[in-house]
């Protein structure tokens, strides 16, 4: 099969388009022929081996060379073969999943416990936009943020991959949503269900007079000590990411939030899709929202398989509204 393989850290050209053997599923695994995937900040952090601090953390990036040689965490495709213990799927089924790696290839093996039937009303490209970003948004709102109907929610970074799902999910869960984004994406965020949209190029959201029950901070554009001012005294601050950086960020922003949580009355936590104990359950929940169109994937650009390095380079610029997907 064809795949993009990386043996060293570096810019997108370290991804080499090559032929490798098709993987063989284990007893509890499904071999999926990938029809589409998407790119995430997770991919380029692993590609570049940044931030460098992550190479020194237990369970983080490897010190000198990538642990994950085939990147790609979001996949949508068709079942090609199943292991002998698999009972839920059969060849030909349309499926999607979030995986720890292997998506930048024509085939990948996925545990049955992590795989979900693709929503029928979505194309493979649309389904591939969902797993990591939407799962992260759901974790931030429901599991970490404990959002309730009628609450006021602020989403900083509302026009990105996670943000476009967070705005829609918060609205679907009955919250009143305010989004923070750049001037060019104000109309998009309004269209996704935000009651108010703050253009960060002209207004500082931390100086607004309103107070929120939940702040989902994806962009990490303001220090934690400043950002939590927008919350009620007993509000919740959920960190999803932070500003990009080579040495410490975005980990520095996350660690700052966790350190601050020890000394304030507000609840502060982190949403991380890769540490989710039940990604399949979350994808099933998301499928219900997708099937009735309360949530719709926002796709900025589509690239052919051979142009994955170009897709990652574009995502690294940090201005993509919604998701960047790959057709295979």
One Martini backbone bead per residue (centre of mass of N, CA, C, O) as a GRO file, in nm:
protein
  328
    1UNK     BB    1   0.103   0.032   0.010
    2UNK     BB    2   0.037   0.363   0.053
    3UNK     BB    3   0.252   0.606   0.230
    4UNK     BB    4   0.334   0.824   0.494
    5UNK     BB    5   0.674   0.850   0.606
    6UNK     BB    6   0.850   0.905   0.924
    7UNK     BB    7   1.203   0.916   1.057
    8UNK     BB    8   1.195   1.230   1.116
    9UNK     BB    9   1.222   1.538   1.218
   10UNK     BB   10   1.015   1.810   1.072
   11UNK     BB   11   0.906   1.913   0.802
   12UNK     BB   12   0.687   1.805   0.558
   13UNK     BB   13   0.935   1.665   0.388
   14UNK     BB   14   0.960   1.407   0.585
   15UNK     BB   15   0.732   1.302   0.418
   16UNK     BB   16   0.719   0.980   0.265
   17UNK     BB   17   0.628   0.846  -0.037
   18UNK     BB   18   0.534   0.499  -0.004
   19UNK     BB   19   0.592   0.147   0.006
   20UNK     BB   20   0.396  -0.086   0.200
   21UNK     BB   21   0.265  -0.310   0.386
   22UNK     BB   22  -0.016  -0.456   0.461
   23UNK     BB   23  -0.188  -0.487   0.725
   24UNK     BB   24  -0.265  -0.720   0.990
   25UNK     BB   25  -0.517  -0.827   1.163
   26UNK     BB   26  -0.616  -0.889   1.454
   27UNK     BB   27  -0.856  -1.048   1.626
   28UNK     BB   28  -0.967  -0.736   1.729
   29UNK     BB   29  -0.950  -0.639   1.426
   30UNK     BB   30  -0.971  -0.390   1.157
   31UNK     BB   31  -0.956  -0.355   0.813
   32UNK     BB   32  -0.907  -0.035   0.660
   33UNK     BB   33  -1.015   0.143   0.386
   34UNK     BB   34  -0.912   0.448   0.306
   35UNK     BB   35  -1.094   0.749   0.193
   36UNK     BB   36  -1.038   0.941   0.449
   37UNK     BB   37  -0.881   1.228   0.598
   38UNK     BB   38  -0.718   1.430   0.851
   39UNK     BB   39  -0.584   1.724   0.989
   40UNK     BB   40  -0.378   1.803   1.279
   41UNK     BB   41  -0.188   1.935   1.521
   42UNK     BB   42  -0.090   1.656   1.612
   43UNK     BB   43   0.072   1.601   1.351
   44UNK     BB   44   0.279   1.844   1.354
   45UNK     BB   45   0.397   1.788   1.630
   46UNK     BB   46   0.505   1.503   1.553
   47UNK     BB   47   0.668   1.583   1.302
   48UNK     BB   48   0.855   1.808   1.466
   49UNK     BB   49   0.887   1.761   1.780
   50UNK     BB   50   0.662   1.960   1.907
   51UNK     BB   51   0.752   2.044   2.181
   52UNK     BB   52   1.049   1.981   2.335
   53UNK     BB   53   0.934   1.917   2.616
   54UNK     BB   54   0.781   1.651   2.521
   55UNK     BB   55   1.052   1.474   2.509
   56UNK     BB   56   1.070   1.476   2.847
   57UNK     BB   57   0.802   1.335   2.876
   58UNK     BB   58   0.609   1.108   2.991
   59UNK     BB   59   0.458   0.981   2.700
   60UNK     BB   60   0.578   1.141   2.485
   61UNK     BB   61   0.797   1.228   2.288
   62UNK     BB   62   1.052   1.138   2.126
   63UNK     BB   63   1.375   1.245   2.129
   64UNK     BB   64   1.486   1.178   1.805
   65UNK     BB   65   1.232   1.007   1.701
   66UNK     BB   66   0.955   0.886   1.586
   67UNK     BB   67   0.703   0.676   1.700
   68UNK     BB   68   0.523   0.785   1.467
   69UNK     BB   69   0.546   0.710   1.121
   70UNK     BB   70   0.224   0.721   1.085
   71UNK     BB   71   0.011   0.947   1.047
   72UNK     BB   72  -0.309   0.998   1.150
   73UNK     BB   73  -0.631   1.019   1.335
   74UNK     BB   74  -0.835   1.043   1.091
   75UNK     BB   75  -1.097   0.813   0.977
   76UNK     BB   76  -1.246   0.696   0.659
   77UNK     BB   77  -1.422   0.386   0.553
   78UNK     BB   78  -1.367   0.040   0.462
   79UNK     BB   79  -1.415  -0.279   0.516
   80UNK     BB   80  -1.188  -0.548   0.437
   81UNK     BB   81  -1.121  -0.689   0.724
   82UNK     BB   82  -1.135  -0.946   0.988
   83UNK     BB   83  -1.107  -1.070   1.279
   84UNK     BB   84  -1.207  -1.356   1.454
   85UNK     BB   85  -1.347  -1.166   1.702
   86UNK     BB   86  -1.526  -1.017   1.511
   87UNK     BB   87  -1.891  -0.901   1.514
   88UNK     BB   88  -1.984  -0.597   1.409
   89UNK     BB   89  -1.817  -0.644   1.139
   90UNK     BB   90  -1.797  -0.613   0.774
   91UNK     BB   91  -1.736  -0.626   0.468
   92UNK     BB   92  -1.820  -0.284   0.347
   93UNK     BB   93  -1.828  -0.114   0.576
   94UNK     BB   94  -1.893   0.201   0.704
   95UNK     BB   95  -1.630   0.390   0.868
   96UNK     BB   96  -1.506   0.542   1.182
   97UNK     BB   97  -1.210   0.712   1.345
   98UNK     BB   98  -0.986   0.732   1.616
   99UNK     BB   99  -0.630   0.740   1.605
  100UNK     BB  100  -0.277   0.722   1.686
  101UNK     BB  101  -0.226   0.611   1.388
  102UNK     BB  102  -0.225   0.558   1.013
  103UNK     BB  103  -0.396   0.765   0.817
  104UNK     BB  104  -0.145   0.806   0.601
  105UNK     BB  105  -0.312   0.573   0.427
  106UNK     BB  106  -0.480   0.303   0.271
  107UNK     BB  107  -0.433   0.142   0.545
  108UNK     BB  108  -0.587   0.021   0.863
  109UNK     BB  109  -0.575  -0.081   1.196
  110UNK     BB  110  -0.867  -0.143   1.408
  111UNK     BB  111  -1.028  -0.158   1.679
  112UNK     BB  112  -1.341  -0.251   1.745
  113UNK     BB  113  -1.364  -0.060   2.007
  114UNK     BB  114  -1.308   0.213   1.800
  115UNK     BB  115  -1.543   0.154   1.601
  116UNK     BB  116  -1.771   0.319   1.360
  117UNK     BB  117  -2.041   0.389   1.204
  118UNK     BB  118  -2.114   0.573   0.946
  119UNK     BB  119  -2.285   0.827   0.868
  120UNK     BB  120  -2.504   0.831   0.604
  121UNK     BB  121  -2.504   1.162   0.550
  122UNK     BB  122  -2.196   1.117   0.506
  123UNK     BB  123  -1.913   1.156   0.382
  124UNK     BB  124  -1.592   1.069   0.408
  125UNK     BB  125  -1.487   1.357   0.437
  126UNK     BB  126  -1.680   1.443   0.663
  127UNK     BB  127  -1.611   1.214   0.865
  128UNK     BB  128  -1.298   1.284   0.884
  129UNK     BB  129  -1.357   1.565   1.041
  130UNK     BB  130  -1.454   1.454   1.332
  131UNK     BB  131  -1.315   1.279   1.561
  132UNK     BB  132  -1.108   1.465   1.717
  133UNK     BB  133  -1.250   1.743   1.727
  134UNK     BB  134  -1.535   1.656   1.833
  135UNK     BB  135  -1.436   1.500   2.078
  136UNK     BB  136  -1.303   1.741   2.215
  137UNK     BB  137  -1.557   1.916   2.237
  138UNK     BB  138  -1.722   1.715   2.408
  139UNK     BB  139  -1.530   1.697   2.645
  140UNK     BB  140  -1.529   2.001   2.719
  141UNK     BB  141  -1.843   2.027   2.765
  142UNK     BB  142  -1.942   1.761   2.915
  143UNK     BB  143  -1.704   1.627   3.090
  144UNK     BB  144  -1.559   1.902   3.193
  145UNK     BB  145  -1.796   2.135   3.179
  146UNK     BB  146  -2.094   2.055   3.243
  147UNK     BB  147  -2.310   2.140   3.058
  148UNK     BB  148  -2.605   2.349   3.055
  149UNK     BB  149  -2.896   2.451   3.007
  150UNK     BB  150  -2.869   2.813   2.982
  151UNK     BB  151  -2.587   2.857   2.957
  152UNK     BB  152  -2.279   3.036   2.936
  153UNK     BB  153  -2.061   3.025   2.645
  154UNK     BB  154  -1.709   3.033   2.574
  155UNK     BB  155  -1.527   3.046   2.253
  156UNK     BB  156  -1.183   3.016   2.190
  157UNK     BB  157  -1.161   2.937   1.863
  158UNK     BB  158  -1.440   2.908   1.679
  159UNK     BB  159  -1.314   2.850   1.364
  160UNK     BB  160  -1.198   2.587   1.406
  161UNK     BB  161  -1.207   2.260   1.435
  162UNK     BB  162  -1.310   2.256   1.730
  163UNK     BB  163  -1.483   2.518   1.737
  164UNK     BB  164  -1.712   2.442   1.534
  165UNK     BB  165  -1.812   2.214   1.722
  166UNK     BB  166  -1.851   2.364   1.992
  167UNK     BB  167  -2.071   2.558   1.905
  168UNK     BB  168  -2.280   2.343   1.815
  169UNK     BB  169  -2.291   2.170   2.075
  170UNK     BB  170  -2.372   2.388   2.274
  171UNK     BB  171  -2.636   2.452   2.132
  172UNK     BB  172  -2.753   2.157   2.136
  173UNK     BB  173  -2.730   2.167   2.472
  174UNK     BB  174  -2.863   2.474   2.540
  175UNK     BB  175  -2.666   2.699   2.495
  176UNK     BB  176  -2.511   3.012   2.514
  177UNK     BB  177  -2.309   3.150   2.250
  178UNK     BB  178  -1.968   3.266   2.242
  179UNK     BB  179  -1.742   3.384   1.995
  180UNK     BB  180  -1.389   3.368   1.906
  181UNK     BB  181  -1.250   3.561   1.629
  182UNK     BB  182  -1.190   3.657   1.329
  183UNK     BB  183  -1.316   3.866   1.094
  184UNK     BB  184  -1.347   3.642   0.857
  185UNK     BB  185  -1.540   3.443   1.076
  186UNK     BB  186  -1.803   3.566   1.190
  187UNK     BB  187  -2.027   3.450   1.005
  188UNK     BB  188  -1.970   3.155   1.056
  189UNK     BB  189  -2.021   3.149   1.366
  190UNK     BB  190  -2.309   3.246   1.349
  191UNK     BB  191  -2.412   3.003   1.164
  192UNK     BB  192  -2.351   2.785   1.409
  193UNK     BB  193  -2.502   2.952   1.679
  194UNK     BB  194  -2.400   3.216   1.767
  195UNK     BB  195  -2.504   3.494   1.935
  196UNK     BB  196  -2.202   3.584   1.972
  197UNK     BB  197  -1.923   3.781   1.826
  198UNK     BB  198  -1.569   3.813   1.869
  199UNK     BB  199  -1.327   4.030   1.749
  200UNK     BB  200  -0.991   4.009   1.831
  201UNK     BB  201  -0.885   4.263   1.653
  202UNK     BB  202  -1.094   4.479   1.826
  203UNK     BB  203  -1.143   4.284   2.085
  204UNK     BB  204  -1.134   4.213   2.435
  205UNK     BB  205  -1.275   3.952   2.598
  206UNK     BB  206  -1.161   4.018   2.897
  207UNK     BB  207  -1.331   4.316   2.889
  208UNK     BB  208  -1.592   4.211   2.918
  209UNK     BB  209  -1.890   4.223   3.116
  210UNK     BB  210  -1.954   3.947   3.088
  211UNK     BB  211  -2.047   3.622   3.220
  212UNK     BB  212  -1.943   3.277   3.255
  213UNK     BB  213  -1.978   2.929   3.302
  214UNK     BB  214  -1.808   2.863   3.028
  215UNK     BB  215  -1.461   2.809   2.915
  216UNK     BB  216  -1.337   2.744   2.590
  217UNK     BB  217  -0.982   2.705   2.534
  218UNK     BB  218  -0.813   2.687   2.228
  219UNK     BB  219  -0.606   2.928   2.167
  220UNK     BB  220  -0.450   3.067   2.410
  221UNK     BB  221  -0.422   3.406   2.387
  222UNK     BB  222  -0.442   3.416   2.705
  223UNK     BB  223  -0.383   3.425   3.009
  224UNK     BB  224  -0.514   3.261   3.267
  225UNK     BB  225  -0.540   3.501   3.472
  226UNK     BB  226  -0.719   3.659   3.259
  227UNK     BB  227  -0.936   3.464   3.144
  228UNK     BB  228  -1.097   3.401   3.421
  229UNK     BB  229  -1.258   3.676   3.435
  230UNK     BB  230  -1.511   3.572   3.252
  231UNK     BB  231  -1.601   3.427   3.505
  232UNK     BB  232  -1.758   3.296   3.732
  233UNK     BB  233  -1.668   3.206   4.046
  234UNK     BB  234  -1.799   2.896   3.956
  235UNK     BB  235  -1.666   2.843   3.705
  236UNK     BB  236  -1.542   2.698   3.388
  237UNK     BB  237  -1.211   2.595   3.273
  238UNK     BB  238  -1.120   2.481   2.942
  239UNK     BB  239  -0.843   2.324   2.807
  240UNK     BB  240  -0.718   2.250   2.473
  241UNK     BB  241  -0.486   2.466   2.422
  242UNK     BB  242  -0.244   2.675   2.244
  243UNK     BB  243   0.012   2.835   2.163
  244UNK     BB  244   0.253   2.819   1.951
  245UNK     BB  245   0.571   2.623   1.978
  246UNK     BB  246   0.897   2.489   2.022
  247UNK     BB  247   0.947   2.445   2.344
  248UNK     BB  248   0.652   2.477   2.517
  249UNK     BB  249   0.437   2.540   2.331
  250UNK     BB  250   0.122   2.456   2.459
  251UNK     BB  251   0.204   2.336   2.742
  252UNK     BB  252   0.231   2.591   2.915
  253UNK     BB  253  -0.071   2.661   2.924
  254UNK     BB  254  -0.168   2.400   3.053
  255UNK     BB  255   0.015   2.406   3.309
  256UNK     BB  256  -0.089   2.677   3.413
  257UNK     BB  257  -0.380   2.586   3.459
  258UNK     BB  258  -0.320   2.356   3.662
  259UNK     BB  259  -0.178   2.535   3.872
  260UNK     BB  260  -0.414   2.739   3.921
  261UNK     BB  261  -0.636   2.534   4.030
  262UNK     BB  262  -0.522   2.534   4.338
  263UNK     BB  263  -0.606   2.872   4.390
  264UNK     BB  264  -0.910   2.849   4.290
  265UNK     BB  265  -1.265   2.838   4.261
  266UNK     BB  266  -1.239   2.757   3.990
  267UNK     BB  267  -1.273   2.533   3.737
  268UNK     BB  268  -0.988   2.340   3.607
  269UNK     BB  269  -0.929   2.193   3.279
  270UNK     BB  270  -0.865   1.917   3.044
  271UNK     BB  271  -0.890   1.843   2.689
  272UNK     BB  272  -0.821   1.500   2.563
  273UNK     BB  273  -0.873   1.275   2.314
  274UNK     BB  274  -0.629   1.064   2.365
  275UNK     BB  275  -0.745   1.016   2.682
  276UNK     BB  276  -0.996   0.881   2.609
  277UNK     BB  277  -1.177   0.602   2.734
  278UNK     BB  278  -1.441   0.647   2.505
  279UNK     BB  279  -1.451   0.704   2.180
  280UNK     BB  280  -1.694   0.539   2.081
  281UNK     BB  281  -1.914   0.667   2.251
  282UNK     BB  282  -1.870   0.953   2.141
  283UNK     BB  283  -1.923   0.886   1.839
  284UNK     BB  284  -2.214   0.798   1.885
  285UNK     BB  285  -2.311   1.069   1.988
  286UNK     BB  286  -2.225   1.233   1.736
  287UNK     BB  287  -2.399   1.080   1.529
  288UNK     BB  288  -2.668   1.195   1.626
  289UNK     BB  289  -2.602   1.492   1.551
  290UNK     BB  290  -2.535   1.432   1.248
  291UNK     BB  291  -2.800   1.293   1.150
  292UNK     BB  292  -2.981   1.566   1.240
  293UNK     BB  293  -2.797   1.834   1.187
  294UNK     BB  294  -2.688   1.983   1.450
  295UNK     BB  295  -2.419   1.879   1.314
  296UNK     BB  296  -2.161   2.024   1.093
  297UNK     BB  297  -1.911   1.995   0.896
  298UNK     BB  298  -1.623   2.204   0.850
  299UNK     BB  299  -1.477   2.271   0.530
  300UNK     BB  300  -1.211   2.422   0.381
  301UNK     BB  301  -1.017   2.183   0.264
  302UNK     BB  302  -0.911   1.980  -0.019
  303UNK     BB  303  -0.696   1.693  -0.062
  304UNK     BB  304  -0.489   1.493  -0.199
  305UNK     BB  305  -0.294   1.242  -0.095
  306UNK     BB  306  -0.017   1.357  -0.224
  307UNK     BB  307  -0.080   1.648  -0.040
  308UNK     BB  308  -0.022   1.633   0.270
  309UNK     BB  309   0.212   1.833   0.317
  310UNK     BB  310   0.046   2.080   0.222
  311UNK     BB  311  -0.179   2.055   0.433
  312UNK     BB  312   0.002   2.094   0.682
  313UNK     BB  313   0.121   2.366   0.605
  314UNK     BB  314  -0.150   2.512   0.612
  315UNK     BB  315  -0.230   2.448   0.908
  316UNK     BB  316   0.024   2.587   1.040
  317UNK     BB  317  -0.078   2.885   0.990
  318UNK     BB  318  -0.367   2.911   1.165
  319UNK     BB  319  -0.642   2.984   0.948
  320UNK     BB  320  -0.840   2.753   0.947
  321UNK     BB  321  -1.174   2.704   0.870
  322UNK     BB  322  -1.189   2.432   1.014
  323UNK     BB  323  -1.123   2.168   0.800
  324UNK     BB  324  -0.869   1.937   0.673
  325UNK     BB  325  -0.889   1.723   0.392
  326UNK     BB  326  -0.849   1.379   0.264
  327UNK     BB  327  -0.830   1.209  -0.040
  328UNK     BB  328  -0.807   0.837  -0.122
   0.00000   0.00000   0.00000
